[in-house]
Amino acid sequence: MARKTMVKKKQEIQQNKVQPQRCRKVARKTFLRANDSCERYGIRCVGKPLHLRYQQKIMMELVDCFNTNDNSMKTTLGRITLDETKIGHALGLNARGNIFEKKIDNKKLSDEQKAAVNSFKGASALSLKRIVIETQPNFEENARKFKKAFILNIQKTFLCSTNSTPLSPKHFPAIVNVDNPRQMNWARHMCSFLLDGITEMRRKKLKAVEGCVFALLIIYLHETHFGEDSKDDEARPP
């Protein structure tokens, strides 16, 4: 009797073990779903860079040589300017359209919008990722919740990354209206966030910068290494 009980327990343990094939299937499904959402919301650059390991040392050197007075990187290979158009080309972001507010004005928000913003306050990238994975955007209400969680997560982890665990107040203007995210000027939003991050890092003497430093690396490599391969490199975006 005791032997049968032990065999049964072993079988239950085996069944409860995480199956590698199932994990790969879920991970692939989640990755494809995220890529599809990035395309639909006009921020397709995020689809692949999320899983890359960046060269932090190179990017921090670019930050160190960045001049916030004229928004340019002064390198040994010349002066490289940074603006929303270049960021838009480099990362496939919309560089035109409606501009995000710097911060939310509660007086201008409806009760529904206030409730949506308050529901995400204090959220971390992990909790947002969980919402994105578990929410099925089949109905209108779920679809709006999915959009908001997805946009906040993309900002927190890549477009407008921060050093703190909870969301920044600067992330919330992007979810006030999620009817058509493609109409928003994501490139300016990202460029402004990065410039503020560099300024804040130097003012407070921080060790890390808030914002997508990866954009500096792409623009730097394009203009110093890969742009020379083409005759019409000036006309080609990064």
trRosetta pair geometry for C-beta under 8 A, 3 or more apart (Angstrom, degrees):
i j d omega theta_ij theta_ji phi_ij phi_ji
1 4 5.9 -53 -152 33 31 110
1 5 6.6 32 150 -19 63 105
2 5 5.6 -54 -152 34 34 114
2 6 6.5 35 151 -20 66 104
3 6 5.8 -55 -152 35 32 111
3 7 6.4 32 152 -19 65 106
4 7 5.7 -53 -148 36 33 112
4 8 6.3 35 153 -21 65 106
5 8 5.7 -55 -149 35 30 113
5 9 6.4 31 153 -20 64 105
6 9 5.7 -53 -148 35 32 111
6 10 6.5 34 152 -21 64 105
7 10 5.7 -54 -151 34 31 113
7 11 6.5 33 151 -19 64 105
8 11 5.7 -54 -152 35 33 113
8 12 6.5 33 151 -19 65 104
9 12 5.6 -53 -149 35 34 112
9 13 6.4 36 152 -20 66 104
10 13 5.7 -52 -148 35 32 112
10 14 6.3 34 152 -21 64 106
11 14 5.6 -53 -148 35 31 113
11 15 6.4 30 154 -19 64 106
12 15 5.7 -55 -149 36 32 110
12 16 6.3 22 156 -14 66 111
13 16 5.9 -63 -146 41 29 106
13 17 6.8 48 151 -43 62 94
14 17 5.8 -37 -158 3 33 118
18 22 7.4 -135 -177 67 65 112
18 23 6.1 46 166 -55 108 121
19 22 4.0 68 80 11 108 112
19 23 6.7 -178 89 -14 55 83
20 23 5.5 -56 -149 34 33 114
20 24 6.4 31 156 -18 67 104
21 24 5.9 -54 -151 36 31 109
21 25 6.3 32 151 -21 64 107
22 25 5.5 -54 -147 35 33 114
22 26 6.3 30 156 -17 67 105
23 26 6.0 -56 -147 38 29 107
23 27 6.1 27 155 -18 65 110
24 27 5.7 -56 -143 39 30 111
24 28 6.1 30 158 -20 65 108
25 28 5.9 -55 -147 36 26 109
25 29 6.3 27 155 -19 62 109
26 29 5.7 -56 -147 37 30 112
26 30 6.2 29 155 -19 65 107
27 30 5.8 -56 -148 37 29 110
27 31 6.2 29 154 -20 65 108
28 31 5.7 -54 -146 36 31 111
28 32 6.3 28 157 -16 65 107
29 32 6.0 -56 -147 38 28 109
29 33 6.2 29 154 -20 63 110
30 33 5.7 -57 -148 37 29 113
30 34 6.4 31 154 -20 65 105
30 133 5.8 -15 -119 -114 121 99
31 34 5.8 -54 -150 34 30 111
31 35 6.5 31 152 -19 64 104
32 35 5.7 -52 -149 35 33 112
32 36 6.4 35 153 -20 65 105
33 36 5.7 -53 -149 35 31 113
33 37 6.4 31 153 -18 64 106
34 37 5.7 -55 -148 36 32 111
34 38 6.4 37 152 -23 65 103
34 46 7.8 -99 160 117 104 102
34 47 6.7 153 118 -126 88 65
34 50 7.6 -42 140 14 147 159
34 132 7.5 50 -92 154 92 137
34 150 7.8 179 -128 -142 73 109
35 38 5.6 -52 -150 31 32 114
35 39 6.7 33 152 -19 64 103
35 44 7.8 43 -165 -145 69 77
35 47 4.0 65 -120 -142 79 117
35 48 7.8 44 -105 -51 108 67
36 39 5.8 -54 -154 33 32 112
36 40 6.5 25 153 -15 66 109
37 40 5.8 -59 -146 40 33 108
37 41 6.0 13 162 -5 69 114
37 150 5.4 -99 162 -166 148 153
38 41 6.3 -68 -140 47 24 97
38 43 5.2 -93 -154 87 77 73
38 44 4.8 114 134 -111 102 41
38 45 7.5 -139 -180 42 127 38
38 46 4.9 -155 -120 62 131 95
38 47 4.5 -150 56 -61 156 88
38 154 7.4 146 -101 -111 90 141
39 44 5.0 46 -92 -95 58 105
39 47 7.3 30 -43 -63 80 135
40 182 7.8 -101 156 -51 45 115
41 147 7.4 153 -94 -143 126 90
41 150 7.3 180 -31 114 159 125
41 151 6.8 -156 -168 -85 154 94
41 181 4.2 -1 -157 79 88 139
41 182 6.4 -163 -173 -58 31 74
42 93 7.2 79 145 -147 87 53
42 94 5.1 -1 167 -25 132 117
42 181 5.9 -163 31 112 107 87
42 182 3.6 138 -41 -115 132 73
42 184 7.6 159 75 50 141 79
42 186 6.5 173 115 -10 106 138
43 46 5.3 20 137 1 100 116
43 92 7.7 118 -160 100 30 92
43 93 6.2 17 -117 -109 68 86
43 154 6.1 91 113 163 151 153
43 159 6.9 -49 -156 -69 136 135
43 181 7.5 -53 -15 138 106 127
43 186 5.8 -163 -90 -151 99 167
44 47 5.7 -17 -172 -12 61 119
44 92 4.8 -61 65 124 96 142
45 49 6.6 1 156 6 77 125
45 90 7.9 50 -117 114 143 63
45 91 3.6 11 -102 -180 167 80
45 92 4.4 166 -55 46 89 99
45 93 6.2 -46 -1 -48 130 85
46 49 6.5 -80 -136 50 36 97
46 50 6.0 49 176 -49 75 103
46 154 5.2 -14 -137 -146 171 110
46 158 5.2 142 -124 78 102 158
46 159 6.9 -51 -78 -47 122 94
47 50 7.4 -97 150 0 13 107
48 51 7.2 -73 -175 34 48 92
48 52 7.3 49 141 -34 77 109
49 52 5.2 -53 -151 17 55 121
49 158 6.5 116 96 -140 112 132
49 214 6.4 108 -173 163 144 161
50 157 6.6 32 -132 131 100 126
50 158 6.1 -76 -93 -65 78 134
54 59 6.3 14 153 -21 123 140
54 213 7.9 129 150 86 156 99
54 214 5.9 -105 -107 -96 146 98
54 217 7.2 -177 -156 0 114 167
55 58 4.3 35 113 17 117 114
55 59 6.5 144 90 -15 68 90
55 217 7.5 140 55 -127 95 145
56 59 5.9 -65 -148 42 32 108
56 60 6.1 29 159 -19 70 109
57 60 6.0 -58 -147 37 27 107
57 61 6.6 30 153 -21 62 105
58 61 5.8 -57 -156 32 32 112
58 62 6.7 32 148 -19 65 103
58 217 6.4 78 113 -114 113 111
59 62 5.5 -50 -153 33 38 114
59 63 6.6 41 148 -20 66 101
59 213 4.3 95 173 136 124 122
59 214 6.9 -35 -112 -81 142 42
59 216 6.3 117 -146 72 81 114
59 217 5.2 -52 -93 -57 92 115
60 63 5.3 -45 -149 33 40 116
60 64 6.4 46 149 -24 65 101
60 209 7.7 163 -115 3 75 115
60 213 7.4 11 -70 -176 49 159
61 64 5.5 -49 -148 32 35 115
61 65 6.6 17 157 -6 65 106
62 65 6.2 -64 -146 45 30 98
62 66 6.5 49 149 -47 63 101
62 73 5.7 -26 -162 -129 82 140
62 75 7.9 -20 -116 -78 74 114
62 213 7.0 140 74 -174 116 99
62 216 4.4 151 132 140 141 130
62 217 6.4 -155 -3 -74 160 62
62 220 5.7 -104 -112 -50 134 152
63 66 5.5 -45 -153 7 34 122
63 198 6.0 -160 -156 -117 94 105
63 201 7.5 -10 169 78 132 156
63 209 5.4 -159 -138 -19 152 156
63 213 6.0 -43 -60 -128 114 123
63 216 6.9 154 -64 44 66 172
65 73 5.4 64 104 -163 99 79
65 74 5.3 -131 173 61 98 68
65 75 6.0 92 128 -78 155 63
66 72 7.4 176 -149 95 61 29
66 73 5.2 -37 -95 -94 68 75
66 82 7.6 -6 -140 2 111 142
66 198 5.8 -65 92 -154 138 154
66 216 7.1 -70 -76 -124 129 142
67 70 5.6 13 108 43 116 83
67 71 7.4 -82 89 -25 71 10
67 72 5.4 -6 51 61 103 75
67 73 7.5 173 11 -93 77 23
67 74 6.0 50 -21 -17 117 109
68 71 6.7 25 -146 -78 38 56
68 195 6.3 123 -134 -160 100 90
68 198 6.0 179 -76 103 117 120
68 199 5.5 105 -130 -78 165 92
68 202 8.0 -140 -9 23 137 146
70 81 7.5 -76 139 -116 91 94
71 81 6.3 53 106 -161 85 77
71 82 5.0 -117 163 63 92 86
71 83 6.6 86 126 -73 141 69
71 195 6.7 -35 -110 -106 102 126
72 79 5.2 15 164 -177 136 96
72 80 6.1 156 -164 79 81 41
72 81 4.6 -42 -100 -99 96 56
72 82 6.5 177 -96 6 38 79
73 79 7.3 158 79 -157 49 49
73 80 4.5 -12 56 61 99 100
73 82 6.9 74 -19 -33 91 110
73 216 6.7 117 -62 -158 141 107
73 220 6.5 -43 79 -91 162 105
74 79 5.5 -16 -107 -105 66 79
75 78 6.4 2 67 55 87 41
75 79 7.5 165 28 -90 69 27
75 80 6.3 18 8 0 115 111
75 220 7.1 113 -49 -142 155 108
75 224 7.0 -51 97 -82 153 144
77 224 4.6 82 101 -130 159 115
78 224 7.6 179 41 -97 98 94
80 219 6.4 143 163 134 127 105
80 220 6.1 132 90 -103 172 65
80 223 5.3 143 -121 79 118 153
80 224 7.4 -63 -69 -44 137 101
81 86 7.4 157 102 -19 78 151
82 86 6.2 -117 -142 64 47 137
82 87 7.2 52 -171 -48 86 99
82 191 7.0 171 149 -141 100 107
82 215 7.8 94 -146 125 119 110
82 216 7.0 -33 -96 -104 139 79
82 219 6.5 120 -104 93 86 169
83 86 5.5 97 55 11 68 99
83 87 7.2 -134 102 -1 36 93
83 191 6.7 25 -174 -144 30 157
84 87 5.5 -57 -145 41 36 112
84 88 6.0 43 154 -26 68 105
84 95 5.0 143 138 -145 94 99
84 185 7.1 11 -178 172 144 110
84 187 4.2 111 -173 125 85 104
84 188 4.3 -5 -114 -79 148 65
84 190 7.9 127 -126 59 81 83
84 191 4.6 -114 -84 2 73 151
85 88 5.6 -53 -150 33 29 115
85 89 6.6 26 154 -15 64 104
85 95 5.1 98 -104 178 48 160
85 187 7.1 88 -74 142 19 153
86 89 5.8 -54 -148 38 33 108
86 90 6.0 30 156 -20 67 111
86 219 5.5 54 156 -115 123 129
86 237 7.6 177 -133 -150 52 90
86 238 6.6 63 -169 -5 80 122
87 90 5.7 -56 -139 39 30 111
87 91 6.0 -14 175 18 67 112
87 93 6.4 -21 130 47 85 128
87 95 7.2 138 73 -94 80 110
87 187 4.6 149 91 -156 103 94
87 190 5.9 -169 160 88 145 118
87 191 5.1 -159 1 -67 156 102
87 215 5.2 7 -125 -163 95 138
87 219 7.6 -49 -81 -56 57 128
88 91 7.1 -79 -135 54 16 80
88 92 7.7 -26 178 163 52 4
88 93 4.8 -106 -122 75 60 79
88 94 6.5 -45 -136 133 114 9
88 95 3.1 -69 -54 -48 159 113
88 186 7.7 122 -105 75 84 83
88 187 3.6 -43 -66 -78 88 153
89 92 8.0 18 -173 -67 19 37
89 95 7.6 -13 -30 -28 66 141
89 237 3.1 -127 -166 -168 133 130
89 238 5.3 114 115 34 103 79
90 215 5.9 113 96 -150 141 78
90 218 4.5 124 -173 113 122 131
90 219 5.4 -64 -81 -66 151 81
90 222 7.0 -135 -109 -10 101 149
90 237 7.1 -133 -55 163 49 98
90 238 3.9 5 -96 77 79 135
91 187 7.5 159 58 -104 108 87
91 190 7.6 -62 59 96 154 169
91 212 7.8 36 -83 132 158 153
91 215 6.1 -51 -39 -106 128 97
91 218 7.0 136 -61 53 79 165
93 186 4.2 -119 -168 91 113 112
93 187 4.3 149 102 -65 118 81
93 190 6.6 -49 -164 10 177 140
94 97 5.5 12 147 9 128 133
94 182 6.3 127 -46 -172 148 59
94 183 7.7 -150 147 -162 167 8
94 184 6.7 116 75 82 133 50
94 185 6.1 -117 113 -118 93 38
94 186 5.2 87 48 20 82 96
94 187 6.4 -142 88 -10 38 96
95 185 6.5 35 -167 -150 25 87
95 186 8.0 -69 -73 59 42 67
95 187 3.9 -18 -97 37 74 150
95 188 6.9 110 -149 -34 61 81
96 185 6.1 -102 131 -100 10 96
97 182 7.9 -158 -97 134 165 50
97 183 4.8 174 -155 171 130 53
97 184 5.5 177 117 -151 130 5
97 185 4.7 -179 67 -55 82 72
98 183 5.6 40 9 132 107 94
98 184 5.3 -52 69 -110 92 57
98 185 6.3 -153 77 -7 35 87
99 184 7.8 120 -99 -159 14 73
99 185 5.2 -16 -93 38 59 129
99 188 6.1 -47 -124 91 93 145
99 189 7.6 166 -157 -62 61 84
100 173 4.7 115 -174 114 99 127
100 174 5.9 -21 -118 -76 135 71
100 184 6.4 47 -56 -166 90 118
100 185 7.2 -132 -8 62 79 83
100 188 7.7 177 24 93 90 98
100 189 4.6 53 19 -99 134 116
101 104 6.7 111 91 -86 132 39
101 105 7.1 -99 178 -7 159 93
101 173 4.4 -158 57 -131 84 141
101 176 7.8 28 24 2 119 151
102 170 7.2 -46 -178 -121 55 89
102 173 7.4 114 69 -34 11 155
102 192 7.9 -111 -105 150 83 142
103 169 5.7 15 -132 139 102 115
103 170 6.8 -63 -88 -93 74 58
103 172 7.9 39 -153 61 57 104
103 173 6.8 -142 -137 -50 14 117
104 109 6.8 19 -180 -49 110 130
104 117 6.5 98 -137 -131 174 158
104 169 7.1 -122 15 -177 96 92
104 172 5.3 -47 -34 105 130 119
104 173 5.6 -167 -68 -78 77 74
104 176 6.7 163 -116 -73 105 123
105 108 4.5 52 92 11 107 111
105 109 7.2 170 91 -22 57 87
106 109 5.5 -55 -149 26 42 117
106 114 6.5 62 -147 -106 90 110
109 113 4.1 -132 -164 92 99 122
109 114 4.9 125 120 -57 129 81
109 117 7.2 -48 -146 0 160 137
109 176 6.8 -111 -107 -138 101 108
110 113 4.8 95 50 8 76 102
110 114 7.0 -137 94 -5 39 88
111 114 5.7 -53 -147 36 32 114
111 115 6.4 33 154 -20 64 106
112 115 5.8 -54 -150 35 30 111
112 116 6.5 31 152 -21 64 105
113 116 5.6 -52 -148 34 33 113
113 117 6.4 31 155 -16 66 105
113 176 5.7 35 -157 -149 126 72
114 117 5.9 -57 -148 38 30 108
114 118 6.1 26 156 -16 66 111
115 118 5.8 -57 -143 41 29 110
115 119 6.3 36 156 -30 63 106
116 119 5.8 -53 -151 26 28 114
116 120 7.2 8 157 -4 59 106
116 144 8.0 -75 -118 144 137 112
116 148 6.2 -123 -180 -120 116 165
116 175 6.6 -143 136 136 120 113
117 120 6.5 -74 -161 41 32 98
117 121 6.8 48 147 -47 67 97
117 172 5.3 60 -138 -161 106 127
117 175 7.0 154 -91 86 73 111
117 176 7.4 7 -66 -89 116 71
118 121 5.5 -34 -149 0 41 120
120 123 4.8 -55 -169 0 67 135
120 128 7.6 48 -147 -93 107 101
120 148 6.9 -135 -51 146 145 115
120 149 7.4 -168 -105 -95 123 67
120 152 6.0 -135 -174 -90 147 169
120 167 6.5 17 144 12 98 158
120 172 7.3 163 81 -106 122 95
120 175 7.3 44 23 66 158 164
121 166 7.8 25 174 -178 52 124
121 167 7.1 -116 -131 57 37 116
122 166 5.0 -53 -142 -132 39 131
122 167 7.4 -37 4 28 8 90
123 127 4.9 -127 -157 82 85 125
123 128 5.5 94 150 -56 124 91
123 152 7.0 44 85 140 135 145
123 166 6.7 105 59 -146 31 76
123 167 5.5 25 63 -17 80 116
124 127 5.0 93 51 10 76 99
124 128 7.0 -140 94 -3 39 90
124 156 7.9 150 -178 176 40 153
124 165 5.0 -26 -115 167 112 89
124 166 6.0 -70 -78 -94 70 47
124 167 7.7 -148 -92 -34 28 71
125 128 5.7 -58 -147 40 31 112
125 129 6.2 36 154 -24 65 106
125 153 6.2 104 -145 -140 69 77
125 156 4.8 -167 -87 121 92 129
125 157 5.2 107 -137 -68 132 98
125 165 7.9 -112 7 -162 86 61
126 129 5.7 -53 -148 33 29 112
126 130 6.6 32 152 -21 62 104
127 130 5.6 -50 -151 32 35 115
127 131 6.7 37 150 -20 64 101
128 131 5.6 -51 -152 33 35 112
128 132 6.5 36 151 -20 66 104
128 149 5.2 175 -157 -169 79 85
128 152 5.4 -132 -130 97 143 107
128 153 3.9 -179 130 -79 127 98
128 156 6.6 124 32 32 157 147
129 132 5.7 -53 -149 35 33 113
129 133 6.4 29 155 -16 66 107
129 153 5.8 126 -68 -137 62 139
130 133 5.9 -58 -147 38 30 108
130 134 6.0 10 162 -5 66 116
131 134 6.2 -68 -137 47 25 98
131 135 5.6 19 169 -21 67 118
131 145 7.3 -113 174 153 117 99
131 146 7.7 -171 141 -110 90 51
131 149 4.1 -122 103 -144 127 156
132 135 6.5 -54 -129 33 18 105
132 146 6.6 95 -127 -151 59 75
132 149 5.2 -162 -64 118 76 116
132 150 5.2 106 -113 -84 116 75
132 153 5.9 -57 -36 2 138 160
135 142 5.6 175 -176 -169 97 94
135 145 5.7 -144 -143 103 151 109
135 146 4.5 -168 111 -83 131 90
135 149 6.7 130 10 36 148 147
136 142 6.0 -5 81 161 56 151
136 146 8.0 -93 99 -69 8 135
137 142 5.2 -169 -115 119 40 94
137 143 4.0 82 -163 -102 97 66
137 145 8.0 -164 -99 61 82 77
137 146 4.2 -75 -74 19 111 157
137 147 7.7 90 -115 -36 136 76
138 142 6.1 20 41 66 61 141
138 143 7.5 -147 45 -54 16 92
139 142 4.8 83 57 16 82 105
139 143 6.6 -145 92 -13 37 91
140 143 5.5 -54 -143 33 28 115
140 144 6.6 27 159 -18 63 103
141 144 6.1 -56 -153 34 29 107
141 145 6.6 25 151 -15 63 108
142 145 5.6 -57 -148 39 35 112
142 146 6.1 38 153 -23 68 106
143 146 5.6 -52 -147 35 30 113
143 147 6.4 34 153 -21 63 104
144 147 5.7 -49 -147 33 32 114
144 148 6.4 29 156 -17 64 106
144 178 6.2 135 -147 73 75 127
145 148 6.0 -57 -149 37 30 109
145 149 6.3 24 157 -13 65 110
146 149 6.0 -60 -145 41 27 106
146 150 5.9 27 158 -21 65 113
147 150 5.8 -61 -144 38 24 111
147 151 6.2 20 161 -16 64 110
147 175 7.7 149 117 -131 86 90
147 178 4.3 136 126 162 134 142
147 181 7.1 -168 -167 -36 113 126
148 151 6.0 -56 -143 38 26 107
148 152 6.3 24 158 -15 62 109
148 175 4.3 74 -136 -148 90 127
148 178 5.8 -115 -69 -40 73 157
149 152 5.9 -58 -147 40 28 110
149 153 6.1 28 156 -21 65 111
150 153 5.8 -58 -147 37 27 111
150 154 6.3 27 156 -19 64 107
151 154 5.9 -52 -144 35 30 110
151 155 6.5 29 156 -17 62 106
151 174 5.3 -155 153 131 126 118
151 175 5.7 162 79 -79 130 90
151 178 6.6 -147 -9 -114 149 118
151 181 6.5 -158 -94 -112 129 143
152 155 5.9 -58 -151 37 30 110
152 156 6.1 27 155 -19 66 112
152 167 6.2 -34 -169 -111 113 138
152 171 5.6 78 -137 157 78 124
152 172 7.8 18 -105 -91 107 51
152 174 7.3 165 -78 77 59 117
152 175 6.2 -13 -55 -46 97 136
153 156 5.7 -57 -142 39 30 111
153 157 6.0 5 167 0 67 116
154 157 6.5 -66 -135 48 22 95
154 158 5.9 -45 -173 44 61 106
154 159 5.7 39 139 -1 85 115
155 158 7.6 -93 -124 58 10 63
155 159 4.9 -55 -114 64 51 109
155 160 4.3 -10 -170 43 87 104
155 161 7.9 -179 152 -63 48 41
155 171 4.8 151 108 -132 144 100
155 174 6.3 162 -54 30 146 159
156 160 7.3 -16 -71 80 27 77
156 161 6.5 60 165 -116 34 55
156 162 6.7 -52 -142 21 67 96
156 167 6.0 -77 -88 -106 121 79
156 168 8.0 163 -105 10 80 85
156 171 6.4 17 -64 -112 82 151
157 161 6.2 3 -179 -97 13 98
158 161 6.2 32 -80 -51 8 104
158 212 6.2 36 162 -102 58 115
158 214 7.7 -35 -161 27 83 140
159 186 7.1 -71 -147 -175 142 105
159 189 7.6 21 157 106 124 105
159 190 5.1 -94 -174 -102 90 111
159 193 7.6 73 138 55 77 152
159 212 5.7 -49 -152 -44 26 133
160 168 7.4 -109 136 47 114 130
160 170 6.7 -130 165 112 144 114
160 171 6.4 179 89 -92 132 83
160 189 7.2 -67 -59 142 129 93
160 190 6.3 -133 -64 -116 84 65
160 193 4.2 -59 -124 166 104 167
160 194 7.9 -120 -115 -50 67 67
160 210 7.5 24 177 161 66 93
160 211 6.3 -27 -137 -114 54 54
160 212 6.9 -57 -71 -27 32 92
161 210 6.5 -151 97 -155 61 63
161 211 6.7 -52 50 44 72 3
161 212 6.4 107 8 -75 97 62
162 167 7.7 116 28 -149 144 33
162 168 4.9 155 -72 -36 155 120
162 210 4.9 12 -118 -134 57 116
163 206 7.2 -126 -36 -177 166 140
163 208 5.1 135 -97 86 120 125
163 210 5.9 -92 -15 -76 86 94
164 168 7.1 117 53 -71 116 85
167 171 4.8 -98 -172 49 106 144
167 172 7.2 99 141 -53 131 86
168 171 5.1 112 63 -14 74 98
168 210 7.7 83 -56 -168 156 146
169 172 6.0 -45 -164 14 47 117
170 173 7.3 -37 -169 11 43 105
170 193 6.4 139 145 -112 142 103
170 196 7.9 -180 -105 80 162 156
171 174 6.4 -57 179 24 52 114
171 175 7.9 23 141 -4 76 107
172 175 6.1 -68 -158 39 51 100
172 176 7.3 73 149 -49 74 85
173 176 5.8 -27 -158 -11 46 117
174 181 7.8 41 -178 -129 92 104
174 184 7.2 99 -135 172 81 168
174 189 7.1 85 -82 -163 111 157
175 178 5.8 -6 -146 -53 59 114
178 181 6.0 -4 -149 -59 68 95
180 183 4.7 52 112 -4 109 113
181 184 5.7 -47 -167 16 53 117
184 189 7.2 12 152 -24 110 138
185 188 4.3 13 136 24 118 114
185 189 6.3 142 101 -20 72 89
186 189 5.4 -57 -148 38 35 116
186 190 6.1 32 157 -18 69 108
187 190 5.9 -58 -146 39 28 108
187 191 6.1 27 156 -18 65 110
188 191 5.6 -55 -140 40 31 111
188 192 6.0 32 160 -19 66 108
189 192 6.1 -57 -147 37 23 109
189 193 6.4 23 154 -19 60 110
190 193 5.7 -55 -147 35 30 112
190 194 6.4 28 156 -19 64 107
190 211 7.4 118 -176 -157 66 90
190 212 5.9 -17 -169 25 111 126
190 215 6.9 128 142 -48 123 155
191 194 5.9 -57 -149 36 29 110
191 195 6.4 27 156 -17 65 108
191 215 7.9 -121 -90 123 68 163
192 195 5.9 -56 -146 38 29 110
192 196 6.3 29 156 -17 64 108
193 196 5.9 -57 -150 38 28 111
193 197 6.3 32 151 -24 63 108
193 210 7.2 -92 165 128 89 94
193 211 4.9 162 121 -107 85 96
193 212 7.7 59 89 5 115 83
194 197 5.4 -54 -149 34 32 115
194 198 6.5 31 155 -18 66 102
194 209 7.8 46 -156 148 69 117
194 210 7.9 -154 -115 107 41 59
194 211 3.3 139 -104 175 60 145
194 212 6.0 -68 -79 46 118 64
194 213 7.2 150 -140 -75 113 50
194 215 6.7 -88 -74 48 163 131
194 216 7.8 172 -178 -41 144 102
195 198 5.9 -50 -147 34 32 108
195 199 6.4 31 154 -16 63 108
195 211 7.6 128 1 -101 33 165
196 199 5.7 -58 -148 40 31 112
196 200 6.0 29 155 -19 67 110
196 210 7.5 -39 98 82 86 110
196 211 7.3 144 59 -60 74 127
197 200 5.8 -56 -143 39 28 109
197 201 6.2 33 156 -25 64 106
197 209 4.8 95 143 175 108 82
197 210 3.5 -144 -123 70 117 71
197 211 3.7 -153 19 -12 150 112
198 201 5.7 -51 -147 31 29 114
198 202 6.7 21 158 -11 62 106
198 209 5.6 14 -88 -146 57 131
198 211 7.1 -51 -31 34 78 144
199 202 6.3 -64 -154 39 28 104
199 203 6.2 24 154 -18 66 113
200 203 5.7 -57 -140 39 31 111
200 204 6.0 1 170 8 68 113
200 206 7.1 13 125 7 80 133
200 210 6.8 -5 65 29 132 113
201 204 6.8 -71 -139 52 19 88
201 205 7.8 54 165 -119 53 7
201 206 4.4 -93 -137 55 68 105
201 208 7.1 -123 -118 99 121 30
201 209 4.5 -49 -51 -100 153 78
201 210 7.4 -180 -54 10 102 73
202 205 7.2 23 -165 -77 28 46
206 209 7.2 138 92 -79 117 47
209 213 6.0 96 77 -64 122 121
212 215 4.9 72 112 -14 104 104
213 216 5.4 -39 -170 25 60 116
213 217 6.9 62 137 -20 73 99
214 217 5.5 -52 -156 33 42 115
214 218 6.6 42 149 -21 70 102
215 218 5.8 -52 -149 34 34 111
215 219 6.4 27 157 -12 66 108
216 219 6.1 -62 -148 42 29 106
216 220 6.0 31 155 -22 66 112
217 220 5.7 -56 -143 37 27 113
217 221 6.2 23 161 -15 64 108
218 221 6.2 -59 -147 38 25 106
218 222 6.3 24 156 -19 63 111
218 238 5.7 99 145 158 98 142
219 222 5.8 -56 -145 36 29 112
219 223 6.2 11 164 -6 65 113
219 238 5.7 -86 -102 -73 57 157
220 223 6.5 -70 -145 43 22 97
220 224 5.9 -12 171 10 64 121
221 224 6.5 -74 -131 52 21 91
221 225 5.1 -37 -167 35 64 121
221 226 6.1 37 143 -1 81 109
222 225 7.4 -47 -84 52 8 78
222 226 5.3 -52 -128 58 46 109
222 227 5.5 73 158 -51 64 96
222 238 3.8 -102 -57 -124 172 93
223 227 5.2 18 -124 -14 32 144
223 238 7.6 -51 -40 -88 79 104
224 227 7.4 66 3 21 16 109
225 228 7.4 -91 167 19 20 103
226 229 5.8 -37 -169 8 55 118
227 230 6.9 -73 -171 40 43 94
227 233 4.0 109 -179 178 78 136
227 234 7.8 70 -175 -65 119 45
227 236 7.4 177 -132 70 79 109
228 233 6.4 -41 -77 -37 21 165
229 233 7.3 112 53 -82 54 123
230 233 4.4 134 72 -70 94 80
230 236 5.9 29 86 4 156 149
232 235 4.6 -26 164 34 102 114
232 236 6.2 107 109 -27 82 97
233 236 5.5 -61 -144 37 39 111
